[in-house]
Amino acid sequence: MSELRNEQPTETLDVLGRVCPYPLVLTKKKLEKMGSGTLLKVLCDAPASAEDSIPKYASKSKYGFDSVKIEDKGYWELYIKKA
């Protein structure tokens, strides 16, 4: 699969400043409303969500997943492609 970070996201979800479990809960709710084949970009600064719970959820759901840590800004860009 090509790197999802190079694709144009269908929607962007900003969960900056939110702590677990909210980034995952909000990501799930957003993905439920999106159609298959769409790409969600999530902006997240909670390490537990960005490195653990959201990637695990994407894998379990068999969604495409890619992430980029923006070191100088202290957050991650997570890309989830709905199957």
Backbone as XML, in Angstrom:
<?xml version="1.0"?>
<chain id="A" units="angstrom">
  <residue number="1" name="MET">
    <atom name="N" x="0.853" y="-1.184" z="0.000"/>
    <atom name="CA" x="0.000" y="0.000" z="0.000"/>
    <atom name="C" x="0.894" y="1.241" z="0.000"/>
  </residue>
  <residue number="2" name="SER">
    <atom name="N" x="0.483" y="2.233" z="-0.743"/>
    <atom name="CA" x="1.249" y="3.473" z="-0.780"/>
    <atom name="C" x="1.100" y="4.192" z="0.561"/>
  </residue>
  <residue number="3" name="GLU">
    <atom name="N" x="1.966" y="5.128" z="0.817"/>
    <atom name="CA" x="1.900" y="5.855" z="2.068"/>
    <atom name="C" x="0.671" y="6.754" z="2.075"/>
  </residue>
  <residue number="4" name="LEU">
    <atom name="N" x="-0.180" y="6.557" z="3.053"/>
    <atom name="CA" x="-1.427" y="7.315" z="3.139"/>
    <atom name="C" x="-1.168" y="8.797" z="3.364"/>
  </residue>
  <residue number="5" name="ARG">
    <atom name="N" x="-0.020" y="9.114" z="3.968"/>
    <atom name="CA" x="0.285" y="10.529" z="4.243"/>
    <atom name="C" x="0.424" y="11.342" z="2.954"/>
  </residue>
  <residue number="6" name="ASN">
    <atom name="N" x="0.648" y="10.654" z="1.829"/>
    <atom name="CA" x="0.787" y="11.355" z="0.550"/>
    <atom name="C" x="-0.539" y="11.540" z="-0.179"/>
  </residue>
  <residue number="7" name="GLU">
    <atom name="N" x="-1.624" y="10.998" z="0.393"/>
    <atom name="CA" x="-2.939" y="11.133" z="-0.226"/>
    <atom name="C" x="-3.682" y="12.322" z="0.387"/>
  </residue>
  <residue number="8" name="GLN">
    <atom name="N" x="-4.645" y="12.838" z="-0.361"/>
    <atom name="CA" x="-5.474" y="13.945" z="0.126"/>
    <atom name="C" x="-6.542" y="13.387" z="1.065"/>
  </residue>
  <residue number="9" name="PRO">
    <atom name="N" x="-6.553" y="13.809" z="2.363"/>
    <atom name="CA" x="-7.568" y="13.269" z="3.273"/>
    <atom name="C" x="-8.972" y="13.750" z="2.909"/>
  </residue>
  <residue number="10" name="THR">
    <atom name="N" x="-9.955" y="12.873" z="3.117"/>
    <atom name="CA" x="-11.355" y="13.218" z="2.904"/>
    <atom name="C" x="-11.805" y="14.200" z="3.973"/>
  </residue>
  <residue number="11" name="GLU">
    <atom name="N" x="-11.407" y="13.918" z="5.221"/>
    <atom name="CA" x="-11.757" y="14.780" z="6.354"/>
    <atom name="C" x="-10.590" y="14.821" z="7.329"/>
  </residue>
  <residue number="12" name="THR">
    <atom name="N" x="-10.577" y="15.884" z="8.161"/>
    <atom name="CA" x="-9.560" y="16.029" z="9.197"/>
    <atom name="C" x="-10.255" y="16.165" z="10.545"/>
  </residue>
  <residue number="13" name="LEU">
    <atom name="N" x="-9.735" y="15.443" z="11.539"/>
    <atom name="CA" x="-10.275" y="15.485" z="12.900"/>
    <atom name="C" x="-9.176" y="15.995" z="13.823"/>
  </residue>
  <residue number="14" name="ASP">
    <atom name="N" x="-9.449" y="17.088" z="14.537"/>
    <atom name="CA" x="-8.480" y="17.689" z="15.449"/>
    <atom name="C" x="-8.827" y="17.279" z="16.885"/>
  </residue>
  <residue number="15" name="VAL">
    <atom name="N" x="-7.986" y="16.435" z="17.482"/>
    <atom name="CA" x="-8.196" y="16.037" z="18.879"/>
    <atom name="C" x="-7.031" y="16.529" z="19.750"/>
  </residue>
  <residue number="16" name="LEU">
    <atom name="N" x="-6.376" y="17.593" z="19.310"/>
    <atom name="CA" x="-5.261" y="18.159" z="20.075"/>
    <atom name="C" x="-5.771" y="18.645" z="21.438"/>
  </residue>
  <residue number="17" name="GLY">
    <atom name="N" x="-5.020" y="18.330" z="22.491"/>
    <atom name="CA" x="-5.409" y="18.743" z="23.830"/>
    <atom name="C" x="-6.339" y="17.762" z="24.531"/>
  </residue>
  <residue number="18" name="ARG">
    <atom name="N" x="-6.800" y="16.747" z="23.824"/>
    <atom name="CA" x="-7.680" y="15.740" z="24.422"/>
    <atom name="C" x="-6.833" y="14.603" z="24.962"/>
  </residue>
  <residue number="19" name="VAL">
    <atom name="N" x="-7.253" y="14.037" z="26.087"/>
    <atom name="CA" x="-6.530" y="12.908" z="26.680"/>
    <atom name="C" x="-7.344" y="11.637" z="26.522"/>
  </residue>
  <residue number="20" name="CYS">
    <atom name="N" x="-6.667" y="10.495" z="26.664"/>
    <atom name="CA" x="-7.336" y="9.197" z="26.546"/>
    <atom name="C" x="-8.539" y="9.141" z="27.475"/>
  </residue>
  <residue number="21" name="PRO">
    <atom name="N" x="-9.616" y="8.577" z="27.040"/>
    <atom name="CA" x="-9.828" y="7.838" z="25.799"/>
    <atom name="C" x="-10.432" y="8.677" z="24.680"/>
  </residue>
  <residue number="22" name="TYR">
    <atom name="N" x="-10.548" y="10.006" z="24.872"/>
    <atom name="CA" x="-11.288" y="10.833" z="23.916"/>
    <atom name="C" x="-10.773" y="10.810" z="22.485"/>
  </residue>
  <residue number="23" name="PRO">
    <atom name="N" x="-9.455" y="10.854" z="22.236"/>
    <atom name="CA" x="-9.024" y="10.792" z="20.834"/>
    <atom name="C" x="-9.532" y="9.541" z="20.106"/>
  </residue>
  <residue number="24" name="LEU">
    <atom name="N" x="-9.479" y="8.387" z="20.771"/>
    <atom name="CA" x="-9.958" y="7.150" z="20.154"/>
    <atom name="C" x="-11.471" y="7.175" z="19.975"/>
  </residue>
  <residue number="25" name="VAL">
    <atom name="N" x="-12.195" y="7.612" z="20.987"/>
    <atom name="CA" x="-13.660" y="7.659" z="20.921"/>
    <atom name="C" x="-14.109" y="8.583" z="19.778"/>
  </residue>
  <residue number="26" name="LEU">
    <atom name="N" x="-13.509" y="9.758" z="19.690"/>
    <atom name="CA" x="-13.887" y="10.711" z="18.636"/>
    <atom name="C" x="-13.497" y="10.195" z="17.252"/>
  </residue>
  <residue number="27" name="THR">
    <atom name="N" x="-12.352" y="9.508" z="17.166"/>
    <atom name="CA" x="-11.924" y="8.926" z="15.894"/>
    <atom name="C" x="-12.903" y="7.855" z="15.438"/>
  </residue>
  <residue number="28" name="LYS">
    <atom name="N" x="-13.313" y="6.974" z="16.351"/>
    <atom name="CA" x="-14.285" y="5.920" z="16.019"/>
    <atom name="C" x="-15.598" y="6.523" z="15.523"/>
  </residue>
  <residue number="29" name="LYS">
    <atom name="N" x="-16.091" y="7.548" z="16.250"/>
    <atom name="CA" x="-17.371" y="8.170" z="15.869"/>
    <atom name="C" x="-17.273" y="8.795" z="14.480"/>
  </residue>
  <residue number="30" name="LYS">
    <atom name="N" x="-16.159" y="9.447" z="14.191"/>
    <atom name="CA" x="-15.978" y="10.089" z="12.885"/>
    <atom name="C" x="-15.930" y="9.040" z="11.782"/>
  </residue>
  <residue number="31" name="LEU">
    <atom name="N" x="-15.183" y="7.958" z="12.008"/>
    <atom name="CA" x="-15.063" y="6.910" z="10.998"/>
    <atom name="C" x="-16.395" y="6.212" z="10.737"/>
  </residue>
  <residue number="32" name="GLU">
    <atom name="N" x="-17.241" y="6.075" z="11.762"/>
    <atom name="CA" x="-18.552" y="5.446" z="11.582"/>
    <atom name="C" x="-19.397" y="6.213" z="10.584"/>
  </residue>
  <residue number="33" name="LYS">
    <atom name="N" x="-19.221" y="7.522" z="10.526"/>
    <atom name="CA" x="-20.012" y="8.378" z="9.642"/>
    <atom name="C" x="-19.436" y="8.472" z="8.231"/>
  </residue>
  <residue number="34" name="MET">
    <atom name="N" x="-18.211" y="8.002" z="8.053"/>
    <atom name="CA" x="-17.533" y="8.117" z="6.758"/>
    <atom name="C" x="-17.748" y="6.858" z="5.921"/>
  </residue>
  <residue number="35" name="GLY">
    <atom name="N" x="-17.754" y="7.016" z="4.615"/>
    <atom name="CA" x="-17.941" y="5.891" z="3.707"/>
    <atom name="C" x="-16.660" y="5.099" z="3.504"/>
  </residue>
  <residue number="36" name="SER">
    <atom name="N" x="-16.796" y="3.899" z="2.939"/>
    <atom name="CA" x="-15.616" y="3.079" z="2.698"/>
    <atom name="C" x="-14.745" y="3.730" z="1.628"/>
  </residue>
  <residue number="37" name="GLY">
    <atom name="N" x="-13.441" y="3.549" z="1.779"/>
    <atom name="CA" x="-12.489" y="4.126" z="0.838"/>
    <atom name="C" x="-12.101" y="5.556" z="1.158"/>
  </residue>
  <residue number="38" name="THR">
    <atom name="N" x="-12.680" y="6.129" z="2.218"/>
    <atom name="CA" x="-12.349" y="7.506" z="2.582"/>
    <atom name="C" x="-11.143" y="7.528" z="3.507"/>
  </residue>
  <residue number="39" name="LEU">
    <atom name="N" x="-10.475" y="8.675" z="3.553"/>
    <atom name="CA" x="-9.255" y="8.827" z="4.347"/>
    <atom name="C" x="-9.456" y="9.908" z="5.399"/>
  </residue>
  <residue number="40" name="LEU">
    <atom name="N" x="-9.234" y="9.528" z="6.655"/>
    <atom name="CA" x="-9.353" y="10.458" z="7.777"/>
    <atom name="C" x="-7.964" y="10.808" z="8.279"/>
  </residue>
  <residue number="41" name="LYS">
    <atom name="N" x="-7.719" y="12.107" z="8.432"/>
    <atom name="CA" x="-6.470" y="12.595" z="9.026"/>
    <atom name="C" x="-6.806" y="13.060" z="10.440"/>
  </residue>
  <residue number="42" name="VAL">
    <atom name="N" x="-6.104" y="12.508" z="11.429"/>
    <atom name="CA" x="-6.341" y="12.864" z="12.828"/>
    <atom name="C" x="-5.113" y="13.580" z="13.369"/>
  </residue>
  <residue number="43" name="LEU">
    <atom name="N" x="-5.314" y="14.743" z="13.955"/>
    <atom name="CA" x="-4.238" y="15.489" z="14.610"/>
    <atom name="C" x="-4.330" y="15.171" z="16.092"/>
  </residue>
  <residue number="44" name="CYS">
    <atom name="N" x="-3.295" y="14.566" z="16.657"/>
    <atom name="CA" x="-3.350" y="14.067" z="18.029"/>
    <atom name="C" x="-2.035" y="14.335" z="18.752"/>
  </residue>
  <residue number="45" name="ASP">
    <atom name="N" x="-2.137" y="14.839" z="20.001"/>
    <atom name="CA" x="-0.927" y="15.071" z="20.787"/>
    <atom name="C" x="-0.874" y="14.205" z="22.045"/>
  </residue>
  <residue number="46" name="ALA">
    <atom name="N" x="-1.737" y="13.206" z="22.124"/>
    <atom name="CA" x="-1.730" y="12.270" z="23.258"/>
    <atom name="C" x="-0.937" y="11.033" z="22.848"/>
  </residue>
  <residue number="47" name="PRO">
    <atom name="N" x="0.281" y="10.844" z="23.415"/>
    <atom name="CA" x="1.118" y="9.719" z="22.988"/>
    <atom name="C" x="0.447" y="8.354" z="23.080"/>
  </residue>
  <residue number="48" name="ALA">
    <atom name="N" x="-0.309" y="8.096" z="24.151"/>
    <atom name="CA" x="-0.953" y="6.787" z="24.310"/>
    <atom name="C" x="-1.951" y="6.524" z="23.184"/>
  </residue>
  <residue number="49" name="SER">
    <atom name="N" x="-2.654" y="7.562" z="22.764"/>
    <atom name="CA" x="-3.626" y="7.409" z="21.673"/>
    <atom name="C" x="-2.920" y="7.283" z="20.332"/>
  </residue>
  <residue number="50" name="ALA">
    <atom name="N" x="-1.940" y="8.142" z="20.084"/>
    <atom name="CA" x="-1.272" y="8.186" z="18.784"/>
    <atom name="C" x="-0.404" y="6.960" z="18.520"/>
  </residue>
  <residue number="51" name="GLU">
    <atom name="N" x="0.189" y="6.401" z="19.574"/>
    <atom name="CA" x="1.124" y="5.288" z="19.393"/>
    <atom name="C" x="0.551" y="3.935" z="19.771"/>
  </residue>
  <residue number="52" name="ASP">
    <atom name="N" x="-0.617" y="3.919" z="20.420"/>
    <atom name="CA" x="-1.140" y="2.639" z="20.901"/>
    <atom name="C" x="-2.610" y="2.419" z="20.520"/>
  </residue>
  <residue number="53" name="SER">
    <atom name="N" x="-3.524" y="3.127" z="21.152"/>
    <atom name="CA" x="-4.939" y="2.787" z="21.000"/>
    <atom name="C" x="-5.490" y="3.018" z="19.594"/>
  </residue>
  <residue number="54" name="ILE">
    <atom name="N" x="-5.163" y="4.120" z="18.948"/>
    <atom name="CA" x="-5.697" y="4.374" z="17.602"/>
    <atom name="C" x="-5.072" y="3.423" z="16.573"/>
  </residue>
  <residue number="55" name="PRO">
    <atom name="N" x="-3.739" y="3.199" z="16.574"/>
    <atom name="CA" x="-3.195" y="2.208" z="15.627"/>
    <atom name="C" x="-3.765" y="0.803" z="15.839"/>
  </residue>
  <residue number="56" name="LYS">
    <atom name="N" x="-3.947" y="0.400" z="17.106"/>
    <atom name="CA" x="-4.521" y="-0.924" z="17.386"/>
    <atom name="C" x="-5.950" y="-1.018" z="16.872"/>
  </residue>
  <residue number="57" name="TYR">
    <atom name="N" x="-6.731" y="0.040" z="17.071"/>
    <atom name="CA" x="-8.113" y="0.059" z="16.577"/>
    <atom name="C" x="-8.136" y="-0.057" z="15.051"/>
  </residue>
  <residue number="58" name="ALA">
    <atom name="N" x="-7.278" y="0.691" z="14.385"/>
    <atom name="CA" x="-7.231" y="0.660" z="12.920"/>
    <atom name="C" x="-6.855" y="-0.737" z="12.432"/>
  </residue>
  <residue number="59" name="SER">
    <atom name="N" x="-5.885" y="-1.355" z="13.077"/>
    <atom name="CA" x="-5.459" y="-2.694" z="12.692"/>
    <atom name="C" x="-6.572" y="-3.716" z="12.905"/>
  </residue>
  <residue number="60" name="LYS">
    <atom name="N" x="-7.209" y="-3.640" z="14.057"/>
    <atom name="CA" x="-8.298" y="-4.567" z="14.391"/>
    <atom name="C" x="-9.459" y="-4.426" z="13.410"/>
  </residue>
  <residue number="61" name="SER">
    <atom name="N" x="-9.693" y="-3.197" z="12.958"/>
    <atom name="CA" x="-10.791" y="-2.919" z="12.023"/>
    <atom name="C" x="-10.388" y="-3.169" z="10.572"/>
  </residue>
  <residue number="62" name="LYS">
    <atom name="N" x="-9.110" y="-3.560" z="10.376"/>
    <atom name="CA" x="-8.556" y="-3.797" z="9.040"/>
    <atom name="C" x="-8.587" y="-2.536" z="8.152"/>
  </residue>
  <residue number="63" name="TYR">
    <atom name="N" x="-8.312" y="-1.390" z="8.783"/>
    <atom name="CA" x="-8.212" y="-0.117" z="8.074"/>
    <atom name="C" x="-6.745" y="0.136" z="7.753"/>
  </residue>
  <residue number="64" name="GLY">
    <atom name="N" x="-6.504" y="0.850" z="6.673"/>
    <atom name="CA" x="-5.150" y="1.278" z="6.378"/>
    <atom name="C" x="-4.728" y="2.297" z="7.426"/>
  </residue>
  <residue number="65" name="PHE">
    <atom name="N" x="-3.451" y="2.284" z="7.806"/>
    <atom name="CA" x="-2.980" y="3.219" z="8.835"/>
    <atom name="C" x="-1.574" y="3.696" z="8.517"/>
  </residue>
  <residue number="66" name="ASP">
    <atom name="N" x="-1.358" y="4.985" z="8.760"/>
    <atom name="CA" x="-0.038" y="5.589" z="8.593"/>
    <atom name="C" x="0.051" y="6.715" z="9.613"/>
  </residue>
  <residue number="67" name="SER">
    <atom name="N" x="1.228" y="6.990" z="10.118"/>
    <atom name="CA" x="1.367" y="8.103" z="11.058"/>
    <atom name="C" x="2.679" y="8.821" z="10.842"/>
  </residue>
  <residue number="68" name="VAL">
    <atom name="N" x="2.664" y="10.097" z="11.187"/>
    <atom name="CA" x="3.850" y="10.944" z="11.098"/>
    <atom name="C" x="3.908" y="11.751" z="12.379"/>
  </residue>
  <residue number="69" name="LYS">
    <atom name="N" x="5.052" y="11.689" z="13.069"/>
    <atom name="CA" x="5.216" y="12.536" z="14.252"/>
    <atom name="C" x="5.836" y="13.851" z="13.809"/>
  </residue>
  <residue number="70" name="ILE">
    <atom name="N" x="5.147" y="14.940" z="14.115"/>
    <atom name="CA" x="5.648" y="16.278" z="13.798"/>
    <atom name="C" x="6.435" y="16.740" z="15.026"/>
  </residue>
  <residue number="71" name="GLU">
    <atom name="N" x="7.722" y="16.416" z="15.033"/>
    <atom name="CA" x="8.569" y="16.625" z="16.211"/>
    <atom name="C" x="8.562" y="18.067" z="16.717"/>
  </residue>
  <residue number="72" name="ASP">
    <atom name="N" x="8.726" y="19.025" z="15.810"/>
    <atom name="CA" x="8.845" y="20.415" z="16.248"/>
    <atom name="C" x="7.537" y="20.981" z="16.800"/>
  </residue>
  <residue number="73" name="LYS">
    <atom name="N" x="6.405" y="20.343" z="16.496"/>
    <atom name="CA" x="5.117" y="20.840" z="16.993"/>
    <atom name="C" x="4.553" y="19.960" z="18.105"/>
  </residue>
  <residue number="74" name="GLY">
    <atom name="N" x="5.150" y="18.777" z="18.310"/>
    <atom name="CA" x="4.744" y="17.930" z="19.414"/>
    <atom name="C" x="3.435" y="17.186" z="19.227"/>
  </residue>
  <residue number="75" name="TYR">
    <atom name="N" x="3.090" y="16.880" z="17.982"/>
    <atom name="CA" x="1.884" y="16.079" z="17.763"/>
    <atom name="C" x="2.081" y="15.126" z="16.604"/>
  </residue>
  <residue number="76" name="TRP">
    <atom name="N" x="1.114" y="14.234" z="16.429"/>
    <atom name="CA" x="1.132" y="13.263" z="15.343"/>
    <atom name="C" x="0.040" y="13.576" z="14.343"/>
  </residue>
  <residue number="77" name="GLU">
    <atom name="N" x="0.307" y="13.233" z="13.093"/>
    <atom name="CA" x="-0.719" y="13.202" z="12.069"/>
    <atom name="C" x="-0.972" y="11.730" z="11.802"/>
  </residue>
  <residue number="78" name="LEU">
    <atom name="N" x="-2.179" y="11.276" z="12.087"/>
    <atom name="CA" x="-2.548" y="9.876" z="11.884"/>
    <atom name="C" x="-3.460" y="9.800" z="10.674"/>
  </residue>
  <residue number="79" name="TYR">
    <atom name="N" x="-3.193" y="8.861" z="9.783"/>
    <atom name="CA" x="-3.991" y="8.697" z="8.575"/>
    <atom name="C" x="-4.653" y="7.328" z="8.629"/>
  </residue>
  <residue number="80" name="ILE">
    <atom name="N" x="-5.985" y="7.309" z="8.536"/>
    <atom name="CA" x="-6.738" y="6.061" z="8.614"/>
    <atom name="C" x="-7.612" y="5.960" z="7.377"/>
  </residue>
  <residue number="81" name="LYS">
    <atom name="N" x="-7.362" y="4.910" z="6.591"/>
    <atom name="CA" x="-8.152" y="4.681" z="5.378"/>
    <atom name="C" x="-9.195" y="3.626" z="5.684"/>
  </residue>
  <residue number="82" name="LYS">
    <atom name="N" x="-10.454" y="4.033" z="5.590"/>
    <atom name="CA" x="-11.539" y="3.116" z="5.906"/>
    <atom name="C" x="-11.685" y="2.075" z="4.813"/>
  </residue>
  <residue number="83" name="ALA">
    <atom name="N" x="-11.798" y="0.823" z="5.212"/>
    <atom name="CA" x="-11.900" y="-0.285" z="4.267"/>
    <atom name="C" x="-13.256" y="-0.307" z="3.573"/>
  </residue>
</chain>
